[in-house]
Amino acid sequence: MSEIEELSQFLALDMRLDVKALALQQTLGLTGTTDGRHLLINTPCIVKNLCQLLNDSQNSVAKDASLALINLSADEEVIPALLAEATNIVEHMLKIISNPEHNLADPACMVLSNLTRSKLGSEKVFQSMDGNLDKYVDIFCQEKYNKKGARLHYLASVLSNLSQLPAVRSYILDPSRSCLQRLVSFTDYKDSISRRGAILGLIKNCCFETDHHEFLLSEAVDLLPKLLIPLAGPEEFDEEDNDKLPIDLQYLGEEKTREPDPDIRKMLLEALTQLCATKFGREYLRSKNTYVILRELHKWEKNENVLVILEHLVNILIRFEHEIGHDNLKEVEIPDEITEKFNALEPAL
C-alpha cells in the first residue's frame, strides 16, 4: 500500500480526531500543487472520503475537507476524474446546498461553481438536479434560506455556468416557468458583486436566443429596465425624453449612481447588443428611448473596453432599419461594423 493510499484510510468519519485532523492537513497541503492534486485524484476513495468529512461533527475537520475539495475542483485537469460516478461529489454538494441547516453550503456552492465551468461539469450538475432547476433558483432567491449564515452568492455562478447549455437556456426561457422573472431582479443587487455579475452572465447568455427576444422584452420579464437601470445616472431629461423611457427609469433622482464595476457595465451593454440582433429588439429599444441613457453613459464612461461596446450599440440604435436591411443580424452576412461584436460574443460562463 502506498503512502497516499494509507493517507486515504485516515480520512474517515469514525477515525480518531487527532489522526483524522493530521491526515486532512497533509491532504490539504497536497491540493496546493499540481502534482499533489493529480496524486490525490488518482487514489481511490480520497474524494469520496473528503465528501463524507463535510458532515463531520468537528467543524474544523469539515472546513478543511471543504477547502481541499475547492482546491481540487479549481484544477480543470482533474475535473473529469472528480465527476466520476464513484465520487458522488455533485450529489453531495447539491444535498448540502439544499439543507438549510448545513454550515458549509457556501463552500459547496464554490465547488459546484468550479465544476460547472466546463461543459462536462455543467451537464453532470444539471443532470443531477433531475430537471428541477427551479428548486435551486428558489433557494438562491431566498436570501435567508440557510439558517447558519451562508449567503449562497456562488450559487449565482453555478446558475450562470449552467446557462452555457442550450437545454438550460430553454428551461430558463420557458414562459410557463417564473425562473427568469425571479433572477432578473438581481441585476442591481447591491450586496454582492459576484451575485449580480453572475446573474448578468446568465441573462446575457439567454439574450443569444433570438427566438425569445419578444418574451425577454415583454411585460412578463420586463428585461429592458433591469439592464438600463444599472447604467443610468442622476441626469435629468426633458419631459418629452422622460415620457418615452420605461416607467422605472423616469425620475431616478440626484442620488442615483451607476454600476461601479466596468466588467458588469460591459456585460449589461453586451446583453443589450444581443437584443439588437433582431429587428423587434432594435425597434423596442428605440421606442423606449434607450439612446438617451446610453448617451449620458457615454459622457461619463472612462473605461476603453466598455466604450467600444457602448459605441457599437449606439451605432446600431441610431441607424434606420432600411440601412441595416435585415430582421435578424445573425442569419445573414452584413457589414463588419454591425456584426463584429456578435461574432465575438458566444454564450459563455
Number of C-alpha atoms within 10 A of each C-alpha: 5 7 7 17 16 12 19 22 14 20 29 20 19 10 12 11 15 10 13 20 20 15 20 23 14 12 23 21 14 19 24 13 14 13 10 15 22 17 14 21 18 15 15 14 17 21 26 18 18 27 26 16 24 28 18 17 10 13 14 12 23 22 18 19 27 24 19 23 23 21 19 29 26 18 16 13 13 18 20 14 15 23 19 12 11 12 19 15 24 25 16 15 23 18 14 21 26 15 16 17 15 18 21 23 27 21 23 28 25 25 26 26 25 24 30 27 22 18 15 13 22 25 16 19 22 21 13 15 15 8 11 12 18 16 12 19 19 14 18 23 16 12 13 14 19 22 12 13 16 20 19 25 20 24 28 27 27 27 26 29 29 28 28 24 19 14 13 21 20 14 19 23 22 14 16 8 12 15 20 24 16 14 22 20 16 19 25 21 15 10 10 13 17 16 23 23 24 25 27 27 27 29 26 27 25 27 24 21 18 20 11 17 22 15 16 24 18 13 10 12 22 15 21 22 19 19 22 23 21 19 23 21 21 14 15 14 14 7 9 8 15 17 15 16 22 17 12 12 18 15 15 16 12 10 8 14 15 17 19 11 10 15 14 22 25 19 20 27 24 25 22 24 26 25 27 26 25 21 18 17 23 24 14 18 19 17 13 18 17 22 18 18 18 20 14 16 18 15 8 11 16 11 12 10 12 20 17 12 20 23 15 18 22 17 12 19 19 11 11 11 14 7 8 15 11 16 16 16 20 16 10 10 10 14 10 10 10 16 17 12 17 17 9 7 15 12 18 15 21
